[in-house]
Amino acid sequence: MLSIKKISLLFCLMLTSIFSFAQDTTNSTDVLKSNGKIYVVMIIVIVIVTGLFIYLINLDRKVTKLEKESGK
């Protein structure tokens, strides 16, 4: 369970850095905002990152289970 806490902390820190970079606006983001496509891009990024974290958590559980079985 300790590794899940570390992963959660890392995820929160990554979100903090994303929000700090979001303060800088450029012309490409203005175009995406005006068309409403920036929300589609953000949803896709969130889905991909969430999927990666779910995969890592499941992989960690499987490895932990294998380690416990081999330790017998």
mmCIF file of the N, C-alpha and C atoms, coordinates in Angstrom:
data_MODEL
# 
_entry.id   MODEL 
# 
loop_
_atom_site.group_PDB 
_atom_site.id 
_atom_site.type_symbol 
_atom_site.label_atom_id 
_atom_site.label_alt_id 
_atom_site.label_comp_id 
_atom_site.label_asym_id 
_atom_site.label_entity_id 
_atom_site.label_seq_id 
_atom_site.pdbx_PDB_ins_code 
_atom_site.Cartn_x 
_atom_site.Cartn_y 
_atom_site.Cartn_z 
_atom_site.occupancy 
_atom_site.B_iso_or_equiv 
_atom_site.pdbx_formal_charge 
_atom_site.auth_seq_id 
_atom_site.auth_comp_id 
_atom_site.auth_asym_id 
_atom_site.auth_atom_id 
_atom_site.pdbx_PDB_model_num 
ATOM 1   N N  . MET A 1 1  ? 0.814   -1.196  0.000   1.00 0.00 ? 1  MET A N  1 
ATOM 2   C CA . MET A 1 1  ? 0.000   0.000   0.000   1.00 0.00 ? 1  MET A CA 1 
ATOM 3   C C  . MET A 1 1  ? 0.859   1.262   0.000   1.00 0.00 ? 1  MET A C  1 
ATOM 4   N N  . LEU A 1 2  ? 2.084   1.145   0.446   1.00 0.00 ? 2  LEU A N  1 
ATOM 5   C CA . LEU A 1 2  ? 2.962   2.298   0.474   1.00 0.00 ? 2  LEU A CA 1 
ATOM 6   C C  . LEU A 1 2  ? 3.243   2.804   -0.932  1.00 0.00 ? 2  LEU A C  1 
ATOM 7   N N  . SER A 1 3  ? 3.391   1.905   -1.884  1.00 0.00 ? 3  SER A N  1 
ATOM 8   C CA . SER A 1 3  ? 3.690   2.336   -3.243  1.00 0.00 ? 3  SER A CA 1 
ATOM 9   C C  . SER A 1 3  ? 2.496   3.060   -3.862  1.00 0.00 ? 3  SER A C  1 
ATOM 10  N N  . ILE A 1 4  ? 1.276   2.692   -3.489  1.00 0.00 ? 4  ILE A N  1 
ATOM 11  C CA . ILE A 1 4  ? 0.096   3.384   -4.001  1.00 0.00 ? 4  ILE A CA 1 
ATOM 12  C C  . ILE A 1 4  ? 0.082   4.816   -3.486  1.00 0.00 ? 4  ILE A C  1 
ATOM 13  N N  . LYS A 1 5  ? 0.509   5.006   -2.243  1.00 0.00 ? 5  LYS A N  1 
ATOM 14  C CA . LYS A 1 5  ? 0.576   6.359   -1.696  1.00 0.00 ? 5  LYS A CA 1 
ATOM 15  C C  . LYS A 1 5  ? 1.622   7.181   -2.441  1.00 0.00 ? 5  LYS A C  1 
ATOM 16  N N  . LYS A 1 6  ? 2.744   6.548   -2.769  1.00 0.00 ? 6  LYS A N  1 
ATOM 17  C CA . LYS A 1 6  ? 3.784   7.262   -3.513  1.00 0.00 ? 6  LYS A CA 1 
ATOM 18  C C  . LYS A 1 6  ? 3.301   7.629   -4.905  1.00 0.00 ? 6  LYS A C  1 
ATOM 19  N N  . ILE A 1 7  ? 2.580   6.718   -5.543  1.00 0.00 ? 7  ILE A N  1 
ATOM 20  C CA . ILE A 1 7  ? 2.060   6.991   -6.878  1.00 0.00 ? 7  ILE A CA 1 
ATOM 21  C C  . ILE A 1 7  ? 1.040   8.120   -6.824  1.00 0.00 ? 7  ILE A C  1 
ATOM 22  N N  . SER A 1 8  ? 0.193   8.121   -5.814  1.00 0.00 ? 8  SER A N  1 
ATOM 23  C CA . SER A 1 8  ? -0.800  9.181   -5.661  1.00 0.00 ? 8  SER A CA 1 
ATOM 24  C C  . SER A 1 8  ? -0.125  10.529  -5.443  1.00 0.00 ? 8  SER A C  1 
ATOM 25  N N  . LEU A 1 9  ? 0.911   10.546  -4.636  1.00 0.00 ? 9  LEU A N  1 
ATOM 26  C CA . LEU A 1 9  ? 1.645   11.786  -4.392  1.00 0.00 ? 9  LEU A CA 1 
ATOM 27  C C  . LEU A 1 9  ? 2.298   12.282  -5.674  1.00 0.00 ? 9  LEU A C  1 
ATOM 28  N N  . LEU A 1 10 ? 2.891   11.377  -6.427  1.00 0.00 ? 10 LEU A N  1 
ATOM 29  C CA . LEU A 1 10 ? 3.510   11.753  -7.697  1.00 0.00 ? 10 LEU A CA 1 
ATOM 30  C C  . LEU A 1 10 ? 2.473   12.323  -8.652  1.00 0.00 ? 10 LEU A C  1 
ATOM 31  N N  . PHE A 1 11 ? 1.297   11.710  -8.705  1.00 0.00 ? 11 PHE A N  1 
ATOM 32  C CA . PHE A 1 11 ? 0.221   12.187  -9.565  1.00 0.00 ? 11 PHE A CA 1 
ATOM 33  C C  . PHE A 1 11 ? -0.199  13.599  -9.173  1.00 0.00 ? 11 PHE A C  1 
ATOM 34  N N  . CYS A 1 12 ? -0.334  13.855  -7.889  1.00 0.00 ? 12 CYS A N  1 
ATOM 35  C CA . CYS A 1 12 ? -0.716  15.194  -7.420  1.00 0.00 ? 12 CYS A CA 1 
ATOM 36  C C  . CYS A 1 12 ? 0.356   16.223  -7.768  1.00 0.00 ? 12 CYS A C  1 
ATOM 37  N N  . LEU A 1 13 ? 1.607   15.850  -7.636  1.00 0.00 ? 13 LEU A N  1 
ATOM 38  C CA . LEU A 1 13 ? 2.690   16.770  -7.975  1.00 0.00 ? 13 LEU A CA 1 
ATOM 39  C C  . LEU A 1 13 ? 2.716   17.067  -9.467  1.00 0.00 ? 13 LEU A C  1 
ATOM 40  N N  . MET A 1 14 ? 2.433   16.052  -10.283 1.00 0.00 ? 14 MET A N  1 
ATOM 41  C CA . MET A 1 14 ? 2.389   16.272  -11.726 1.00 0.00 ? 14 MET A CA 1 
ATOM 42  C C  . MET A 1 14 ? 1.240   17.210  -12.093 1.00 0.00 ? 14 MET A C  1 
ATOM 43  N N  . LEU A 1 15 ? 0.092   17.058  -11.442 1.00 0.00 ? 15 LEU A N  1 
ATOM 44  C CA . LEU A 1 15 ? -1.026  17.947  -11.715 1.00 0.00 ? 15 LEU A CA 1 
ATOM 45  C C  . LEU A 1 15 ? -0.690  19.387  -11.331 1.00 0.00 ? 15 LEU A C  1 
ATOM 46  N N  . THR A 1 16 ? 0.048   19.557  -10.248 1.00 0.00 ? 16 THR A N  1 
ATOM 47  C CA . THR A 1 16 ? 0.448   20.893  -9.819  1.00 0.00 ? 16 THR A CA 1 
ATOM 48  C C  . THR A 1 16 ? 1.317   21.552  -10.876 1.00 0.00 ? 16 THR A C  1 
ATOM 49  N N  . SER A 1 17 ? 2.256   20.792  -11.435 1.00 0.00 ? 17 SER A N  1 
ATOM 50  C CA . SER A 1 17 ? 3.119   21.375  -12.459 1.00 0.00 ? 17 SER A CA 1 
ATOM 51  C C  . SER A 1 17 ? 2.347   21.669  -13.733 1.00 0.00 ? 17 SER A C  1 
ATOM 52  N N  . ILE A 1 18 ? 1.356   20.846  -14.058 1.00 0.00 ? 18 ILE A N  1 
ATOM 53  C CA . ILE A 1 18 ? 0.544   21.101  -15.245 1.00 0.00 ? 18 ILE A CA 1 
ATOM 54  C C  . ILE A 1 18 ? -0.231  22.402  -15.073 1.00 0.00 ? 18 ILE A C  1 
ATOM 55  N N  . PHE A 1 19 ? -0.790  22.621  -13.888 1.00 0.00 ? 19 PHE A N  1 
ATOM 56  C CA . PHE A 1 19 ? -1.542  23.843  -13.653 1.00 0.00 ? 19 PHE A CA 1 
ATOM 57  C C  . PHE A 1 19 ? -0.641  25.073  -13.676 1.00 0.00 ? 19 PHE A C  1 
ATOM 58  N N  . SER A 1 20 ? 0.600   24.942  -13.241 1.00 0.00 ? 20 SER A N  1 
ATOM 59  C CA . SER A 1 20 ? 1.493   26.098  -13.277 1.00 0.00 ? 20 SER A CA 1 
ATOM 60  C C  . SER A 1 20 ? 1.898   26.434  -14.708 1.00 0.00 ? 20 SER A C  1 
ATOM 61  N N  . PHE A 1 21 ? 2.035   25.432  -15.570 1.00 0.00 ? 21 PHE A N  1 
ATOM 62  C CA . PHE A 1 21 ? 2.339   25.695  -16.971 1.00 0.00 ? 21 PHE A CA 1 
ATOM 63  C C  . PHE A 1 21 ? 1.114   26.232  -17.708 1.00 0.00 ? 21 PHE A C  1 
ATOM 64  N N  . ALA A 1 22 ? -0.070  25.982  -17.200 1.00 0.00 ? 22 ALA A N  1 
ATOM 65  C CA . ALA A 1 22 ? -1.286  26.432  -17.861 1.00 0.00 ? 22 ALA A CA 1 
ATOM 66  C C  . ALA A 1 22 ? -1.453  27.947  -17.779 1.00 0.00 ? 22 ALA A C  1 
ATOM 67  N N  . GLN A 1 23 ? -0.664  28.625  -16.979 1.00 0.00 ? 23 GLN A N  1 
ATOM 68  C CA . GLN A 1 23 ? -0.773  30.067  -16.838 1.00 0.00 ? 23 GLN A CA 1 
ATOM 69  C C  . GLN A 1 23 ? -0.269  30.797  -18.074 1.00 0.00 ? 23 GLN A C  1 
ATOM 70  N N  . ASP A 1 24 ? 0.620   30.165  -18.815 1.00 0.00 ? 24 ASP A N  1 
ATOM 71  C CA . ASP A 1 24 ? 1.190   30.770  -20.006 1.00 0.00 ? 24 ASP A CA 1 
ATOM 72  C C  . ASP A 1 24 ? 0.303   30.442  -21.207 1.00 0.00 ? 24 ASP A C  1 
ATOM 73  N N  . THR A 1 25 ? -0.259  31.467  -21.845 1.00 0.00 ? 25 THR A N  1 
ATOM 74  C CA . THR A 1 25 ? -1.130  31.224  -22.995 1.00 0.00 ? 25 THR A CA 1 
ATOM 75  C C  . THR A 1 25 ? -0.389  31.568  -24.277 1.00 0.00 ? 25 THR A C  1 
ATOM 76  N N  . THR A 1 26 ? -0.649  30.786  -25.298 1.00 0.00 ? 26 THR A N  1 
ATOM 77  C CA . THR A 1 26 ? -0.066  31.035  -26.616 1.00 0.00 ? 26 THR A CA 1 
ATOM 78  C C  . THR A 1 26 ? -1.194  31.088  -27.636 1.00 0.00 ? 26 THR A C  1 
ATOM 79  N N  . ASN A 1 27 ? -0.836  31.363  -28.855 1.00 0.00 ? 27 ASN A N  1 
ATOM 80  C CA . ASN A 1 27 ? -1.842  31.470  -29.907 1.00 0.00 ? 27 ASN A CA 1 
ATOM 81  C C  . ASN A 1 27 ? -2.526  30.141  -30.182 1.00 0.00 ? 27 ASN A C  1 
ATOM 82  N N  . SER A 1 28 ? -1.794  29.030  -30.103 1.00 0.00 ? 28 SER A N  1 
ATOM 83  C CA . SER A 1 28 ? -2.406  27.737  -30.396 1.00 0.00 ? 28 SER A CA 1 
ATOM 84  C C  . SER A 1 28 ? -3.470  27.381  -29.361 1.00 0.00 ? 28 SER A C  1 
ATOM 85  N N  . THR A 1 29 ? -3.241  27.742  -28.110 1.00 0.00 ? 29 THR A N  1 
ATOM 86  C CA . THR A 1 29 ? -4.261  27.456  -27.098 1.00 0.00 ? 29 THR A CA 1 
ATOM 87  C C  . THR A 1 29 ? -5.468  28.369  -27.277 1.00 0.00 ? 29 THR A C  1 
ATOM 88  N N  . ASP A 1 30 ? -5.246  29.588  -27.749 1.00 0.00 ? 30 ASP A N  1 
ATOM 89  C CA . ASP A 1 30 ? -6.373  30.479  -27.990 1.00 0.00 ? 30 ASP A CA 1 
ATOM 90  C C  . ASP A 1 30 ? -7.275  29.940  -29.092 1.00 0.00 ? 30 ASP A C  1 
ATOM 91  N N  . VAL A 1 31 ? -6.658  29.361  -30.126 1.00 0.00 ? 31 VAL A N  1 
ATOM 92  C CA . VAL A 1 31 ? -7.437  28.771  -31.216 1.00 0.00 ? 31 VAL A CA 1 
ATOM 93  C C  . VAL A 1 31 ? -8.233  27.579  -30.702 1.00 0.00 ? 31 VAL A C  1 
ATOM 94  N N  . LEU A 1 32 ? -7.589  26.729  -29.901 1.00 0.00 ? 32 LEU A N  1 
ATOM 95  C CA . LEU A 1 32 ? -8.288  25.567  -29.364 1.00 0.00 ? 32 LEU A CA 1 
ATOM 96  C C  . LEU A 1 32 ? -9.413  25.980  -28.425 1.00 0.00 ? 32 LEU A C  1 
ATOM 97  N N  . LYS A 1 33 ? -9.171  27.013  -27.628 1.00 0.00 ? 33 LYS A N  1 
ATOM 98  C CA . LYS A 1 33 ? -10.213 27.482  -26.713 1.00 0.00 ? 33 LYS A CA 1 
ATOM 99  C C  . LYS A 1 33 ? -11.398 28.067  -27.477 1.00 0.00 ? 33 LYS A C  1 
ATOM 100 N N  . SER A 1 34 ? -11.119 28.795  -28.528 1.00 0.00 ? 34 SER A N  1 
ATOM 101 C CA . SER A 1 34 ? -12.208 29.419  -29.271 1.00 0.00 ? 34 SER A CA 1 
ATOM 102 C C  . SER A 1 34 ? -13.070 28.373  -29.972 1.00 0.00 ? 34 SER A C  1 
ATOM 103 N N  . ASN A 1 35 ? -12.469 27.266  -30.373 1.00 0.00 ? 35 ASN A N  1 
ATOM 104 C CA . ASN A 1 35 ? -13.233 26.208  -31.034 1.00 0.00 ? 35 ASN A CA 1 
ATOM 105 C C  . ASN A 1 35 ? -13.805 25.210  -30.037 1.00 0.00 ? 35 ASN A C  1 
ATOM 106 N N  . GLY A 1 36 ? -13.406 25.281  -28.776 1.00 0.00 ? 36 GLY A N  1 
ATOM 107 C CA . GLY A 1 36 ? -13.884 24.347  -27.772 1.00 0.00 ? 36 GLY A CA 1 
ATOM 108 C C  . GLY A 1 36 ? -13.167 23.011  -27.816 1.00 0.00 ? 36 GLY A C  1 
ATOM 109 N N  . LYS A 1 37 ? -12.098 22.917  -28.591 1.00 0.00 ? 37 LYS A N  1 
ATOM 110 C CA . LYS A 1 37 ? -11.378 21.642  -28.729 1.00 0.00 ? 37 LYS A CA 1 
ATOM 111 C C  . LYS A 1 37 ? -10.382 21.400  -27.600 1.00 0.00 ? 37 LYS A C  1 
ATOM 112 N N  . ILE A 1 38 ? -10.048 22.436  -26.843 1.00 0.00 ? 38 ILE A N  1 
ATOM 113 C CA . ILE A 1 38 ? -9.102  22.260  -25.746 1.00 0.00 ? 38 ILE A CA 1 
ATOM 114 C C  . ILE A 1 38 ? -9.661  21.294  -24.715 1.00 0.00 ? 38 ILE A C  1 
ATOM 115 N N  . TYR A 1 39 ? -10.977 21.280  -24.555 1.00 0.00 ? 39 TYR A N  1 
ATOM 116 C CA . TYR A 1 39 ? -11.594 20.377  -23.591 1.00 0.00 ? 39 TYR A CA 1 
ATOM 117 C C  . TYR A 1 39 ? -11.480 18.928  -24.043 1.00 0.00 ? 39 TYR A C  1 
ATOM 118 N N  . VAL A 1 40 ? -11.577 18.709  -25.346 1.00 0.00 ? 40 VAL A N  1 
ATOM 119 C CA . VAL A 1 40 ? -11.418 17.359  -25.885 1.00 0.00 ? 40 VAL A CA 1 
ATOM 120 C C  . VAL A 1 40 ? -9.989  16.879  -25.657 1.00 0.00 ? 40 VAL A C  1 
ATOM 121 N N  . VAL A 1 41 ? -9.029  17.746  -25.888 1.00 0.00 ? 41 VAL A N  1 
ATOM 122 C CA . VAL A 1 41 ? -7.621  17.394  -25.689 1.00 0.00 ? 41 VAL A CA 1 
ATOM 123 C C  . VAL A 1 41 ? -7.362  17.068  -24.219 1.00 0.00 ? 41 VAL A C  1 
ATOM 124 N N  . MET A 1 42 ? -7.892  17.888  -23.321 1.00 0.00 ? 42 MET A N  1 
ATOM 125 C CA . MET A 1 42 ? -7.678  17.652  -21.895 1.00 0.00 ? 42 MET A CA 1 
ATOM 126 C C  . MET A 1 42 ? -8.343  16.363  -21.434 1.00 0.00 ? 42 MET A C  1 
ATOM 127 N N  . ILE A 1 43 ? -9.532  16.050  -21.946 1.00 0.00 ? 43 ILE A N  1 
ATOM 128 C CA . ILE A 1 43 ? -10.204 14.805  -21.581 1.00 0.00 ? 43 ILE A CA 1 
ATOM 129 C C  . ILE A 1 43 ? -9.395  13.608  -22.045 1.00 0.00 ? 43 ILE A C  1 
ATOM 130 N N  . ILE A 1 44 ? -8.843  13.677  -23.252 1.00 0.00 ? 44 ILE A N  1 
ATOM 131 C CA . ILE A 1 44 ? -8.025  12.572  -23.768 1.00 0.00 ? 44 ILE A CA 1 
ATOM 132 C C  . ILE A 1 44 ? -6.777  12.384  -22.916 1.00 0.00 ? 44 ILE A C  1 
ATOM 133 N N  . VAL A 1 45 ? -6.126  13.474  -22.544 1.00 0.00 ? 45 VAL A N  1 
ATOM 134 C CA . VAL A 1 45 ? -4.927  13.387  -21.704 1.00 0.00 ? 45 VAL A CA 1 
ATOM 135 C C  . VAL A 1 45 ? -5.272  12.786  -20.347 1.00 0.00 ? 45 VAL A C  1 
ATOM 136 N N  . ILE A 1 46 ? -6.371  13.218  -19.757 1.00 0.00 ? 46 ILE A N  1 
ATOM 137 C CA . ILE A 1 46 ? -6.774  12.698  -18.448 1.00 0.00 ? 46 ILE A CA 1 
ATOM 138 C C  . ILE A 1 46 ? -7.101  11.217  -18.533 1.00 0.00 ? 46 ILE A C  1 
ATOM 139 N N  . VAL A 1 47 ? -7.777  10.794  -19.606 1.00 0.00 ? 47 VAL A N  1 
ATOM 140 C CA . VAL A 1 47 ? -8.110  9.371   -19.775 1.00 0.00 ? 47 VAL A CA 1 
ATOM 141 C C  . VAL A 1 47 ? -6.842  8.537   -19.917 1.00 0.00 ? 47 VAL A C  1 
ATOM 142 N N  . ILE A 1 48 ? -5.882  9.015   -20.686 1.00 0.00 ? 48 ILE A N  1 
ATOM 143 C CA . ILE A 1 48 ? -4.630  8.269   -20.885 1.00 0.00 ? 48 ILE A CA 1 
ATOM 144 C C  . ILE A 1 48 ? -3.856  8.164   -19.574 1.00 0.00 ? 48 ILE A C  1 
ATOM 145 N N  . VAL A 1 49 ? -3.719  9.256   -18.843 1.00 0.00 ? 49 VAL A N  1 
ATOM 146 C CA . VAL A 1 49 ? -2.977  9.245   -17.578 1.00 0.00 ? 49 VAL A CA 1 
ATOM 147 C C  . VAL A 1 49 ? -3.681  8.365   -16.552 1.00 0.00 ? 49 VAL A C  1 
ATOM 148 N N  . THR A 1 50 ? -5.005  8.451   -16.492 1.00 0.00 ? 50 THR A N  1 
ATOM 149 C CA . THR A 1 50 ? -5.762  7.611   -15.560 1.00 0.00 ? 50 THR A CA 1 
ATOM 150 C C  . THR A 1 50 ? -5.589  6.139   -15.906 1.00 0.00 ? 50 THR A C  1 
ATOM 151 N N  . GLY A 1 51 ? -5.641  5.816   -17.191 1.00 0.00 ? 51 GLY A N  1 
ATOM 152 C CA . GLY A 1 51 ? -5.438  4.435   -17.625 1.00 0.00 ? 51 GLY A CA 1 
ATOM 153 C C  . GLY A 1 51 ? -4.059  3.916   -17.259 1.00 0.00 ? 51 GLY A C  1 
ATOM 154 N N  . LEU A 1 52 ? -3.050  4.748   -17.412 1.00 0.00 ? 52 LEU A N  1 
ATOM 155 C CA . LEU A 1 52 ? -1.686  4.339   -17.043 1.00 0.00 ? 52 LEU A CA 1 
ATOM 156 C C  . LEU A 1 52 ? -1.578  4.075   -15.544 1.00 0.00 ? 52 LEU A C  1 
ATOM 157 N N  . PHE A 1 53 ? -2.180  4.921   -14.726 1.00 0.00 ? 53 PHE A N  1 
ATOM 158 C CA . PHE A 1 53 ? -2.120  4.716   -13.281 1.00 0.00 ? 53 PHE A CA 1 
ATOM 159 C C  . PHE A 1 53 ? -2.880  3.472   -12.857 1.00 0.00 ? 53 PHE A C  1 
ATOM 160 N N  . ILE A 1 54 ? -4.025  3.225   -13.468 1.00 0.00 ? 54 ILE A N  1 
ATOM 161 C CA . ILE A 1 54 ? -4.771  2.003   -13.151 1.00 0.00 ? 54 ILE A CA 1 
ATOM 162 C C  . ILE A 1 54 ? -3.956  0.774   -13.536 1.00 0.00 ? 54 ILE A C  1 
ATOM 163 N N  . TYR A 1 55 ? -3.310  0.830   -14.698 1.00 0.00 ? 55 TYR A N  1 
ATOM 164 C CA . TYR A 1 55 ? -2.469  -0.280  -15.128 1.00 0.00 ? 55 TYR A CA 1 
ATOM 165 C C  . TYR A 1 55 ? -1.309  -0.505  -14.155 1.00 0.00 ? 55 TYR A C  1 
ATOM 166 N N  . LEU A 1 56 ? -0.664  0.571   -13.723 1.00 0.00 ? 56 LEU A N  1 
ATOM 167 C CA . LEU A 1 56 ? 0.455   0.440   -12.789 1.00 0.00 ? 56 LEU A CA 1 
ATOM 168 C C  . LEU A 1 56 ? 0.011   -0.111  -11.438 1.00 0.00 ? 56 LEU A C  1 
ATOM 169 N N  . ILE A 1 57 ? -1.136  0.314   -10.965 1.00 0.00 ? 57 ILE A N  1 
ATOM 170 C CA . ILE A 1 57 ? -1.637  -0.198  -9.693  1.00 0.00 ? 57 ILE A CA 1 
ATOM 171 C C  . ILE A 1 57 ? -1.950  -1.680  -9.791  1.00 0.00 ? 57 ILE A C  1 
ATOM 172 N N  . ASN A 1 58 ? -2.606  -2.092  -10.895 1.00 0.00 ? 58 ASN A N  1 
ATOM 173 C CA . ASN A 1 58 ? -2.899  -3.513  -11.088 1.00 0.00 ? 58 ASN A CA 1 
ATOM 174 C C  . ASN A 1 58 ? -1.616  -4.329  -11.218 1.00 0.00 ? 58 ASN A C  1 
ATOM 175 N N  . LEU A 1 59 ? -0.645  -3.804  -11.924 1.00 0.00 ? 59 LEU A N  1 
ATOM 176 C CA . LEU A 1 59 ? 0.633   -4.493  -12.091 1.00 0.00 ? 59 LEU A CA 1 
ATOM 177 C C  . LEU A 1 59 ? 1.344   -4.635  -10.749 1.00 0.00 ? 59 LEU A C  1 
ATOM 178 N N  . ASP A 1 60 ? 1.290   -3.590  -9.929  1.00 0.00 ? 60 ASP A N  1 
ATOM 179 C CA . ASP A 1 60 ? 1.904   -3.640  -8.606  1.00 0.00 ? 60 ASP A CA 1 
ATOM 180 C C  . ASP A 1 60 ? 1.244   -4.702  -7.741  1.00 0.00 ? 60 ASP A C  1 
ATOM 181 N N  . ARG A 1 61 ? -0.069  -4.804  -7.810  1.00 0.00 ? 61 ARG A N  1 
ATOM 182 C CA . ARG A 1 61 ? -0.784  -5.822  -7.031  1.00 0.00 ? 61 ARG A CA 1 
ATOM 183 C C  . ARG A 1 61 ? -0.400  -7.226  -7.478  1.00 0.00 ? 61 ARG A C  1 
ATOM 184 N N  . LYS A 1 62 ? -0.284  -7.434  -8.788  1.00 0.00 ? 62 LYS A N  1 
ATOM 185 C CA . LYS A 1 62 ? 0.079   -8.757  -9.301  1.00 0.00 ? 62 LYS A CA 1 
ATOM 186 C C  . LYS A 1 62 ? 1.496   -9.139  -8.884  1.00 0.00 ? 62 LYS A C  1 
ATOM 187 N N  . VAL A 1 63 ? 2.413   -8.186  -8.961  1.00 0.00 ? 63 VAL A N  1 
ATOM 188 C CA . VAL A 1 63 ? 3.800   -8.460  -8.571  1.00 0.00 ? 63 VAL A CA 1 
ATOM 189 C C  . VAL A 1 63 ? 3.875   -8.756  -7.079  1.00 0.00 ? 63 VAL A C  1 
ATOM 190 N N  . THR A 1 64 ? 3.138   -8.000  -6.272  1.00 0.00 ? 64 THR A N  1 
ATOM 191 C CA . THR A 1 64 ? 3.114   -8.237  -4.829  1.00 0.00 ? 64 THR A CA 1 
ATOM 192 C C  . THR A 1 64 ? 2.567   -9.629  -4.522  1.00 0.00 ? 64 THR A C  1 
ATOM 193 N N  . LYS A 1 65 ? 1.523   -10.023 -5.235  1.00 0.00 ? 65 LYS A N  1 
ATOM 194 C CA . LYS A 1 65 ? 0.934   -11.349 -5.038  1.00 0.00 ? 65 LYS A CA 1 
ATOM 195 C C  . LYS A 1 65 ? 1.937   -12.442 -5.409  1.00 0.00 ? 65 LYS A C  1 
ATOM 196 N N  . LEU A 1 66 ? 2.647   -12.264 -6.520  1.00 0.00 ? 66 LEU A N  1 
ATOM 197 C CA . LEU A 1 66 ? 3.662   -13.234 -6.931  1.00 0.00 ? 66 LEU A CA 1 
ATOM 198 C C  . LEU A 1 66 ? 4.815   -13.308 -5.928  1.00 0.00 ? 66 LEU A C  1 
ATOM 199 N N  . GLU A 1 67 ? 5.201   -12.154 -5.387  1.00 0.00 ? 67 GLU A N  1 
ATOM 200 C CA . GLU A 1 67 ? 6.278   -12.136 -4.397  1.00 0.00 ? 67 GLU A CA 1 
ATOM 201 C C  . GLU A 1 67 ? 5.863   -12.886 -3.133  1.00 0.00 ? 67 GLU A C  1 
ATOM 202 N N  . LYS A 1 68 ? 4.615   -12.725 -2.715  1.00 0.00 ? 68 LYS A N  1 
ATOM 203 C CA . LYS A 1 68 ? 4.137   -13.428 -1.529  1.00 0.00 ? 68 LYS A CA 1 
ATOM 204 C C  . LYS A 1 68 ? 4.072   -14.944 -1.780  1.00 0.00 ? 68 LYS A C  1 
ATOM 205 N N  . GLU A 1 69 ? 3.640   -15.344 -2.977  1.00 0.00 ? 69 GLU A N  1 
ATOM 206 C CA . GLU A 1 69 ? 3.547   -16.763 -3.303  1.00 0.00 ? 69 GLU A CA 1 
ATOM 207 C C  . GLU A 1 69 ? 4.935   -17.408 -3.391  1.00 0.00 ? 69 GLU A C  1 
ATOM 208 N N  . SER A 1 70 ? 5.907   -16.693 -3.936  1.00 0.00 ? 70 SER A N  1 
ATOM 209 C CA . SER A 1 70 ? 7.249   -17.271 -4.066  1.00 0.00 ? 70 SER A CA 1 
ATOM 210 C C  . SER A 1 70 ? 8.000   -17.292 -2.733  1.00 0.00 ? 70 SER A C  1 
ATOM 211 N N  . GLY A 1 71 ? 7.573   -16.504 -1.770  1.00 0.00 ? 71 GLY A N  1 
ATOM 212 C CA . GLY A 1 71 ? 8.217   -16.451 -0.474  1.00 0.00 ? 71 GLY A CA 1 
ATOM 213 C C  . GLY A 1 71 ? 7.837   -17.595 0.436   1.00 0.00 ? 71 GLY A C  1 
ATOM 214 N N  . LYS A 1 72 ? 6.861   -18.394 0.043   1.00 0.00 ? 72 LYS A N  1 
ATOM 215 C CA . LYS A 1 72 ? 6.402   -19.504 0.907   1.00 0.00 ? 72 LYS A CA 1 
ATOM 216 C C  . LYS A 1 72 ? 7.404   -20.585 1.017   1.00 0.00 ? 72 LYS A C  1 
# 
